C-alpha cells in the first residue's frame, strides 16, 4: 500500500467515525425526550460501517443507519404535561452507559485514524525536504 493509500484509508475511517460520533451525540442529547403514549419515542441511531471495495484496501464507509425501537419505554410521570390518564409517557429506550462506551470507542478510533493521516503528512513533508 502506498502512502497515498494509507491516507485514503485513514480518511475514510475518519468519515465513518465522525458519523458514528454524530449518531452517539444525537442519541445522548435526546435521551430524555418525552412523547405521549400515543406517539413514537425518539429512535436511537446506530451507524453501520462496512468495508469499501472489500479485499482491495479500499478503506471503510457508512453502510447505513439502523434505528432503535419507536415504542421506547413507558415511564410513570403523572405530573408531566404529556402524561396519559394513567400517568404514563413514552421515552426512548437508550442506555446511557452503552452510548458512553460507544462514544469512547468512536473517539479513540477517530483519533487513531487522524494520527495515521498526520504521520503520513509528516512523511511527505520530510520527503519534500530531502529533495531540496
C-alpha positions, 0 to 999 in steps of 0.5 A: 500500500502506498502512502497515498493509500494509507491516507485514503484509508485513514480518511475514510475511517475518519468519515465513518467515525465522525458519523458514528460520533454524530449518531452517539451525540444525537442519541445522548442529547435526546435521551430524555425526550418525552412523547405521549403514549400515543406517539413514537419515542425518539429512535436511537441511531446506530451507524453501520460501517462496512468495508469499501471495495472489500479485499482491495484496501479500499478503506471503510464507509457508512453502510447505513443507519439502523434505528432503535425501537419507536415504542421506547419505554413507558415511564410513570410521570403523572405530573408531566404535561404529556402524561396519559390518564394513567400517568404514563409517557413514552421515552426512548429506550437508550442506555446511557452507559452503552452510548458512553462506551460507544462514544469512547470507542468512536473517539479513540478510533477517530483519533487513531485514524487522524494520527495515521493521516498526520504521520503520513503528512509528516512523511511527505513533508520530510520527503519534500525536504530531502529533495531540496 
